Structures are given as structure tokens and as C-alpha cells.
């Protein structure tokens, strides 16, 4: 495997933290990266980049580890007509600057995201699905959808609300360094390598610690070292081979509930490229020994994926099986497709996307080489990854990506993302033959019917080998022994629940 370094994060150690009177009540967590848009949550970002926003912001709903929609800023929701939902909001909630959270604040957020100021934001593209929002009374807001949509309350779990008066004054750009939300913490300083926050004691979900410090440390070993030396409480995205080290120091490792299926997204729409042929894509899936990778490099924490949906998602089909590891069949398919001697392709990826990611890529490359395929790896930055995923642009012929089921819906990745959906500006995979089923599933209000139709869609993407299907993404975090309570819901970190021992 040949690595082509386009851009690398600098690996740096944590700065020594100076002791203070409140050190015992400051919760410290290290991430591999921060959001490129910093405190502006509407631009969009990868899962790792999204981790920090729930410390400051809230959404109308939240999805728990079972895929159940839970009330958050909204207490309840009702379907009034096929395309009109009424959300009853939680009362006595204020933004950290004192502004009230009410129906007018919800409407203001939707309205502003439709303006030219939000051009290019991920959430501006989503606004086409919500053509109108109106205030019914102070704490009831009507959200109209462009078509009937059974999963509206689930989808809105990903929209965060900033103080509308503050945004009117400073614009979306002002949120970058000065985010104002209703969440458990208030941002004090957003620097390039760390964010410092204080507890928002007036929040409706006030935290149990006095402060929060989020550090951006690209190197997994540096994050682990910081945990071992008592500098941080949580080290996110650690490697499975670090579990025993943690336990030796009296700490522990915990895996978040998977919401994403790791895939190698393929450029299938250029007819002169190998991946345009379904036989080549199936050959790729038969060539990689996913069971070995999952068992050895991921400590058996997950099994090979059988489909682009997690078990918590509507549309997950338990009857589907993963592609078998069969190099002979892979070679046969390649020969049938006109590539008896194989071919070379480039895959783009960021560093630290998964525990042991470098070893996983090496194993994939080794497996592919056995059937004549040479895979070059190009390292890119998170901003480059964001551009690829938002615009559907690829510098190579493949990209390490995912099918994101964070709203508990197996259909969403093929309807509202640029990389897997025909509706995207430059999709990497699009088959018009399945679009009728996708559309029917999207607009039905009968959940059981939607589930059955989505299973058809999921099976199509599996059978057509739209991607190299790998496994659920392991979100493995190191937890310091002084942490007495840590309860993420999927990849949403419930910072208000965090507790640590104090001296």
C-alpha cells in the first residue's frame, strides 16, 4: 500500500494544565478534531466534529440508544395534516444570553437558514424540506414539510438552535467564536486547540460540573497519554489495542452505540472507471476479509456489516448477510469485467477516523493486492473531507465514508446526502431503478410500510455493492477512573450528565 500525504494534522502533546481551585469540577475531554466551522452548527460536519455542539446547543428532539425519539426542547409533536406538524415546546427555557426560547425563536432559525447568508450550509439545503414554519402560540410551532414525512421529529434531532437576537446582531459568522445556545455550558474561549466553557447554571439541563474543557488532539497516543497522566477525563476515539493499557491504570474503555456503517464510497458514475461495473464492486466486497479485521483489529466489538443500516434504524433487515470472503470469486468477477490483471485506484481518508484505522487500511490494501488490485491511500484534512461529503467531490476514485443513521432512519443516507443519493449535486452512486421505491418510502406516513420499503432500498444498495461495505463504526472512548457517570446517546455526548469525583 502506498501512502500519498496530501495534508497531515500536526501531532502535538497536550499543554500542561495549571492547577486551579475549580480543577476538580472541570470536565476535560479530548477529541481528534474540532468542527471546521467552530461554534456555527449549521454548516455541517463529520460525526467527530459534531461531538462538541451539544455542550452549547439543543435540538427539538434527541435520539436515544434504542433509536427512540425523545423529547428535548419540544415536549411533544402531533401530525395535524399530511404535511403539517405541531411541536409543543418546553416552557421557561432561555438562551445563555437571556433570550427566551419559544416558537418565535424556532421560526427565526428556519427563516434565517433560508437566506443568502446561509448559502452553502448543510442546513440550508435541508430547508427545501421545510417550506414554511409558523407560530401558533408562544409555545406551539407549526412546521410544514414539502411532502408527507413520517420521520420529521427524528430528522429535527440534528438541528441546533442559536439565540436569534444574537444571530441577528452578529450573523452566522458571529457564532463561530461566540456560540449562544440553551445547552448546559457557555463558551468562554474557542481557540485552535481547545475550547473552554463554564457551566450554564440557568440552563434547563444544568450540568453537574463547574466547567468543561474540550481539547483537539489529533494523535490517539497523545490522547491516551493525557488520560494516563490525569490531564483529561475522556479520551475519545482510542484504539482497541489501548484497552489493556487503560485497564492497567485503573481506567476503562466504553463503546458508543454505533450509528454509522463504515464504507469505502466508490465513484461509480464515470463509465470508463472500474467501479462503474457492478462486478468490480462485488469483487471488492468479496476480496476483503472483514471478519479478520473486525475480530483482530477491532477486538471483536463489531461484526462485518451486511447492509448500509444499523440495527437501531428503521429499515434494518436482519435477514441480510455480509458478503463472504472469497478471493477466488473476486478474481473471477474481475476477469469477467475485463480486469484479469486488476487495476490501481486511490482512496482518500482522514487520519483517526476509526480505532486502528491505519492498520485497517493496510489490511484492506493487502487483501485487495491478492486479487490484483492496488490501493493508494491519500490522507486529507477534515475540511477537505467536509468539502468532499458536502459537494460530492472526490480527488481519487474512492473515499472512506459512512452511511449515517443518527436519526434512526435507514432511508436518510440515500435521500438527503450528496454522496449516496441521486438528489445530491454530484452523487458517487445513483441508480434510477430504485428511485421509485425510495420516493414511495419517503412520503408514506405509515411507519410499517416505510420500514418495509426501506428494507427493499437497503437490500438494493447491498446487492448492487454501491460501496465496499465494512462494519459499524466503533466509537471507543477511554474513561478515567474518576468519572462516575458518562452516558452518551449514540454519538451525542450528554455533557449535562457527566460527573467526576471531587476531592
C-alpha positions in Angstrom: 0.0 0.0 0.0 1.4 3.4 -0.9 0.5 6.4 1.2 0.4 9.8 -0.5 0.4 12.6 2.1 -1.7 15.5 0.8 -2.1 17.1 4.2 -1.4 15.9 7.7 -2.5 17.2 11.1 0.4 18.2 13.2 0.8 15.8 16.1 1.2 17.7 19.4 1.1 16.9 23.0 -1.3 18.5 25.5 -0.1 21.6 27.2 0.4 21.1 30.9 -2.8 22.2 32.7 -2.2 24.5 35.5 -4.0 23.6 38.7 -6.8 25.8 40.0 -9.3 25.9 42.7 -12.0 24.6 40.5 -9.9 22.0 38.7 -11.7 19.1 40.4 -15.0 20.3 38.9 -13.8 20.9 35.4 -14.6 18.1 33.0 -11.9 17.6 30.3 -12.4 15.7 27.1 -10.0 15.2 24.2 -11.2 14.9 20.6 -9.3 14.0 17.5 -10.5 17.2 15.8 -13.0 20.1 16.2 -15.6 21.4 13.8 -14.1 23.5 10.9 -16.9 25.9 11.5 -16.2 26.0 15.2 -19.3 27.3 17.0 -21.5 27.6 14.0 -23.5 24.3 13.9 -25.4 24.9 10.7 -22.6 24.5 8.2 -22.3 20.7 8.7 -19.5 18.4 9.7 -18.4 14.9 10.4 -19.5 13.0 13.5 -16.3 13.8 15.3 -16.8 17.5 14.6 -20.4 17.3 15.9 -19.4 16.0 19.3 -18.9 19.3 20.9 -22.0 21.2 19.8 -24.4 19.5 22.3 -22.5 21.2 25.1 -23.8 24.6 23.9 -26.8 23.9 21.8 -30.1 21.9 22.0 -32.4 20.5 19.4 -36.2 19.9 19.4 -35.7 16.1 19.9 -32.9 13.7 20.6 -32.5 10.0 19.6 -31.6 7.5 22.3 -29.5 4.4 22.0 -32.6 2.3 21.1 -33.4 4.6 18.2 -36.4 6.1 20.1 -37.2 9.8 19.6 -37.0 11.5 22.9 -38.5 15.0 23.8 -35.9 17.7 24.2 -36.7 21.3 23.6 -40.0 20.0 22.2 -42.1 18.1 24.7 -44.5 16.5 22.1 -45.4 16.6 18.4 -48.6 15.9 16.5 -49.4 15.4 12.9 -52.2 17.9 12.0 -52.3 17.3 8.3 -50.2 15.2 6.0 -47.6 17.9 5.8 -48.1 19.9 9.0 -46.6 19.0 12.4 -47.3 20.9 15.6 -44.5 20.9 18.1 -45.3 21.8 21.7 -42.2 23.5 23.2 -40.7 23.2 26.7 -41.6 26.4 28.7 -39.2 28.5 30.8 -36.2 27.8 28.6 -33.8 30.6 27.9 -30.6 31.0 25.8 -27.5 31.7 27.8 -27.7 35.4 27.0 -31.2 35.6 28.5 -33.2 35.5 25.3 -36.3 33.3 25.5 -36.6 30.0 23.6 -40.1 29.9 22.2 -42.0 29.4 18.9 -40.7 32.7 17.5 -37.1 31.6 18.1 -37.8 28.3 16.2 -39.3 30.2 13.3 -36.5 32.7 13.2 -33.9 30.0 12.9 -35.7 28.3 10.0 -36.3 31.7 8.3 -32.7 32.8 8.6 -31.4 29.5 7.2 -33.2 30.2 4.0 -31.4 33.5 3.4 -28.4 34.1 1.3 -26.3 34.4 4.4 -26.6 30.6 4.8 -25.6 29.8 1.3 -23.6 26.6 1.2 -24.6 25.5 4.6 -25.7 21.9 5.0 -28.9 23.1 6.8 -29.8 25.5 4.0 -30.1 22.5 1.7 -32.4 20.9 4.2 -34.7 23.9 4.3 -36.3 22.7 1.0 -37.9 20.0 3.1 -39.4 22.6 5.4 -41.0 25.3 3.2 -42.9 27.1 6.0 -42.8 27.5 9.8 -45.4 29.5 11.7 -46.1 30.5 15.2 -49.3 29.0 16.6 -48.8 30.5 20.1 -45.9 31.2 22.3 -45.0 27.5 22.8 -46.5 25.8 19.8 -44.8 26.0 16.4 -46.2 24.6 13.2 -43.5 23.0 10.9 -44.8 22.4 7.4 -43.0 19.7 5.3 -42.7 19.8 1.5 -44.1 16.2 1.3 -45.6 13.8 3.9 -42.8 12.6 6.1 -43.2 10.2 9.0 -39.7 10.8 10.4 -39.9 14.6 10.7 -39.4 14.6 14.5 -36.4 12.3 14.2 -34.8 14.4 11.5 -35.1 17.6 13.6 -32.9 16.0 16.2 -29.9 17.2 14.3 -30.9 20.9 14.0 -29.4 23.0 16.8 -30.9 26.4 17.9 -28.9 29.5 18.5 -30.2 32.7 20.1 -32.0 34.5 17.3 -31.3 38.0 18.6 -27.7 37.3 18.9 -27.6 35.9 15.4 -29.4 38.9 14.1 -26.7 41.1 15.7 -23.6 39.1 14.7 -24.7 36.9 11.9 -23.9 33.2 11.5 -20.3 34.2 11.3 -20.6 35.5 14.9 -21.4 32.0 16.1 -18.0 30.8 15.0 -16.3 32.2 18.1 -19.3 33.2 20.2 -22.0 30.5 20.1 -25.1 31.2 22.2 -27.5 28.3 22.9 -29.7 26.8 25.6 -27.3 24.0 26.4 -25.6 23.1 29.7 -22.4 25.1 29.0 -21.4 28.6 27.9 -18.4 29.0 25.6 -15.8 31.4 27.0 -13.0 30.9 24.5 -12.8 28.9 21.3 -9.2 28.5 20.3 -7.5 26.5 17.7 -6.5 23.7 20.1 -9.1 23.9 22.8 -12.5 25.3 23.9 -13.1 26.4 27.5 -16.6 26.6 28.8 -18.3 27.4 32.1 -21.5 25.8 33.5 -24.8 27.4 32.4 -26.5 27.2 35.7 -29.6 28.7 34.2 -30.0 26.0 31.6 -33.0 23.7 31.8 -30.4 20.9 31.8 -27.8 22.5 34.1 -24.6 20.4 34.3 -23.1 18.6 37.4 -19.7 20.1 36.9 -18.5 23.7 37.0 -16.6 23.8 33.7 -15.9 22.0 30.5 -12.7 21.9 28.5 -12.6 20.3 25.1 -9.1 19.7 23.6 -8.4 18.9 20.0 -5.6 16.4 19.9 -5.2 14.6 16.5 -2.9 11.9 17.8 -4.6 8.9 19.5 -1.4 8.1 21.6 -1.3 11.7 22.8 -4.9 11.5 23.9 -4.3 8.2 25.8 -1.2 9.7 27.4 -3.2 12.6 28.6 -5.7 10.3 30.2 -2.9 8.2 31.9 -1.3 11.3 33.3 -4.6 12.6 34.7 -4.8 15.6 32.4 -8.2 14.7 30.9 -11.3 12.7 31.9 -12.3 11.3 28.5 -10.1 10.4 25.5 -12.4 9.9 22.5 -11.6 7.6 19.6 -8.9 5.4 21.1 -7.6 2.2 19.6 -8.7 -1.2 20.7 -5.1 -2.1 21.5 -5.1 0.6 24.1 -7.9 -1.1 26.2 -5.5 -3.2 28.2 -3.3 -0.2 28.9 -6.2 1.7 30.2 -7.3 -1.1 32.5 -3.8 -1.5 33.8 -4.0 2.1 35.0 -7.4 1.5 36.6 -9.4 3.2 33.8 -11.9 1.7 31.4 -12.9 1.8 27.7 -16.5 2.1 26.6 -18.0 1.9 23.1 -20.7 4.3 22.0 -23.8 2.8 20.3 -22.9 2.6 16.6 -25.0 4.9 14.3 -22.8 4.7 11.2 -21.8 2.0 8.8 -18.2 2.4 7.6 -17.9 2.1 3.9 -15.5 2.9 1.1 -17.6 5.0 -1.1 -16.8 4.4 -4.8 -17.0 6.6 -7.9 -19.5 4.6 -9.9 -20.7 7.2 -12.3 -17.7 7.5 -14.6 -18.3 4.9 -17.3 -14.6 4.4 -18.1 -13.7 3.7 -14.5 -13.6 0.2 -13.0 -16.2 0.9 -10.3 -18.9 1.7 -12.8 -19.2 -2.1 -13.2 -21.2 -3.9 -10.5 -19.0 -7.0 -11.0 -15.9 -5.0 -9.9 -17.7 -3.6 -6.9 -18.8 -7.1 -5.9 -15.3 -8.3 -6.4 -14.1 -5.7 -4.0 -16.6 -6.8 -1.4 -15.5 -10.5 -1.8 -11.8 -9.6 -1.7 -11.7 -8.1 1.8 -11.6 -10.3 4.9 -13.8 -8.2 7.1 -14.2 -10.9 9.7 -10.5 -10.9 10.4 -10.4 -7.1 10.6 -13.3 -7.0 13.0 -12.0 -9.7 15.2 -8.3 -8.8 15.3 -8.1 -5.0 14.7 -11.5 -4.1 16.4 -11.3 -6.6 19.2 -14.5 -8.3 18.2 -16.5 -5.3 19.3 -18.5 -5.3 16.0 -19.3 -7.8 13.2 -19.0 -7.2 9.4 -21.8 -5.1 8.1 -24.5 -6.7 5.9 -26.2 -3.5 4.8 -26.0 0.3 4.9 -28.1 0.5 8.1 -27.5 0.0 11.8 -29.7 -2.2 14.0 -31.4 0.9 15.5 -32.5 2.2 12.2 -36.0 1.9 10.6 -35.4 -0.4 7.6 -32.6 -2.6 9.0 -33.1 -6.1 7.6 -31.8 -8.8 10.0 -32.2 -11.4 7.2 -29.3 -9.8 5.1 -25.9 -11.4 5.3 -22.5 -9.8 4.7 -20.6 -10.6 1.5 -18.5 -13.7 2.1 -14.7 -13.5 2.0 -13.9 -15.3 -1.3 -10.8 -14.2 -3.2 -11.3 -16.7 -5.9 -14.8 -15.4 -6.6 -13.3 -11.9 -6.6 -10.8 -12.8 -9.2 -13.4 -14.4 -11.4 -15.6 -11.3 -11.2 -12.7 -9.1 -12.1 -11.9 -11.3 -15.1 -15.5 -11.2 -16.3 -15.5 -7.4 -16.0 -12.3 -7.2 -18.2 -9.8 -6.7 -15.4 -8.0 -10.0 -15.2 -4.8 -8.3 -14.1 -6.5 -5.9 -11.7 -6.2 -2.2 -11.6 -5.0 0.7 -9.4 -7.1 3.2 -7.6 -6.7 6.0 -4.9 -8.8 6.3 -1.8 -9.0 9.5 0.3 -9.3 9.4 4.1 -8.6 11.4 7.2 -6.3 10.1 9.9 -8.1 9.0 13.1 -11.5 8.1 11.6 -11.6 4.8 13.5 -9.5 2.9 16.1 -6.6 1.3 14.3 -7.6 3.0 11.1 -4.1 2.8 9.6 -3.9 -1.0 10.3 -7.4 -1.5 8.8 -6.4 0.3 5.6 -3.2 -1.7 5.4 -5.2 -5.0 5.8 -7.7 -3.9 3.1 -4.9 -3.0 0.8 -3.2 -6.3 1.5 -6.4 -8.3 0.8 -7.0 -6.3 -2.5 -3.5 -6.9 -3.6 -4.1 -10.6 -3.5 -6.6 -10.3 -6.3 -4.5 -7.9 -8.3 -5.9 -4.5 -7.1 -3.5 -1.8 -5.9 -4.9 0.7 -3.5 -3.1 4.0 -2.8 -4.1 6.0 0.3 -4.3 9.8 0.2 -4.5 11.5 3.6 -6.7 14.6 3.6 -7.8 17.0 6.3 -11.3 17.3 7.9 -12.0 20.5 5.9 -11.2 18.6 2.7 -13.4 15.7 3.9 -16.2 18.1 4.5 -15.9 19.5 1.0 -16.0 16.0 -0.4 -19.0 15.0 1.5 -21.0 18.2 1.0 -20.2 18.7 -2.7 -19.7 15.1 -3.7 -16.2 15.9 -4.9 -13.5 13.2 -5.0 -9.8 13.6 -5.6 -9.4 9.9 -6.1 -11.8 7.1 -7.1 -12.9 6.3 -3.5 -13.4 7.9 -0.1 -13.7 6.4 3.4 -17.2 7.5 4.3 -20.3 6.2 6.1 -24.0 5.6 6.0 -25.2 7.8 8.8 -28.2 6.6 10.7 -28.1 9.1 13.5 -31.8 9.8 13.2 -32.7 6.1 13.3 -33.6 6.0 9.7 -32.0 3.7 7.1 -33.5 5.7 4.3 -31.9 9.0 5.1 -28.5 8.4 3.6 -30.0 7.7 0.1 -32.3 10.7 0.2 -30.5 13.6 1.9 -26.8 13.1 1.5 -24.7 14.1 -1.5 -22.6 11.0 -1.7 -25.2 8.2 -1.7 -28.3 9.9 -3.0 -29.3 10.7 -6.6 -30.6 14.0 -5.3 -27.1 15.1 -4.4 -25.2 17.7 -6.6 -22.6 15.1 -7.6 -23.5 11.7 -6.2 -21.0 8.9 -6.4 -23.7 6.3 -6.8 -27.1 6.8 -8.3 -29.5 4.1 -9.7 -32.7 5.4 -11.1 -34.2 2.0 -11.0 -34.6 2.1 -7.2 -35.7 5.8 -7.0 -39.5 5.0 -7.2 -39.2 2.8 -4.1 -37.1 5.4 -2.3 -39.7 8.1 -3.1 -42.6 6.0 -2.0 -40.9 5.1 1.3 -40.0 8.8 1.9 -43.6 10.1 1.6 -45.6 7.4 3.3 -46.9 8.2 6.8 -47.4 4.6 7.7 -44.3 3.6 9.6 -44.6 -0.1 9.0 -45.0 0.5 5.2 -42.0 2.8 5.3 -40.0 0.2 7.1 -40.8 -2.5 4.5 -40.0 -0.2 1.6 -36.8 0.9 3.2 -35.7 -2.7 3.6 -36.1 -3.0 -0.2 -33.8 0.0 -0.7 -31.3 -1.3 1.8 -31.2 -4.6 0.0 -30.7 -2.9 -3.3 -27.6 -0.9 -2.1 -26.3 -4.1 -0.6 -26.8 -6.3 -3.7 -25.6 -3.7 -6.1 -22.4 -3.3 -4.0 -22.8 0.5 -4.1 -19.9 0.7 -1.7 -17.3 -1.5 -0.1 -19.3 -2.4 2.9 -17.2 -2.7 6.0 -18.6 -2.7 9.6 -20.4 -0.4 12.1 -18.0 2.4 13.1 -16.5 1.7 16.5 -16.6 4.8 18.7 -14.3 3.7 21.5 -13.6 6.1 24.3 -11.2 6.0 27.2 -12.8 6.8 30.6 -10.8 8.0 33.6 -11.5 6.2 36.8 -12.6 9.4 38.5 -15.5 9.7 36.0 -18.5 8.4 37.9 -21.2 8.9 35.2 -20.8 9.2 31.4 -23.8 8.4 29.3 -23.6 9.2 25.5 -26.7 8.6 23.4 -25.2 7.3 20.2 -22.6 9.9 19.1 -24.4 12.7 21.1 -22.5 13.3 24.2 -24.8 14.2 27.1 -22.5 16.6 28.8 -25.1 17.6 31.4 -25.0 14.1 32.8 -21.2 13.9 33.2 -20.0 13.5 36.8 -16.5 13.2 38.3 -15.1 12.6 41.7 -14.0 15.7 43.6 -11.5 16.0 46.4 
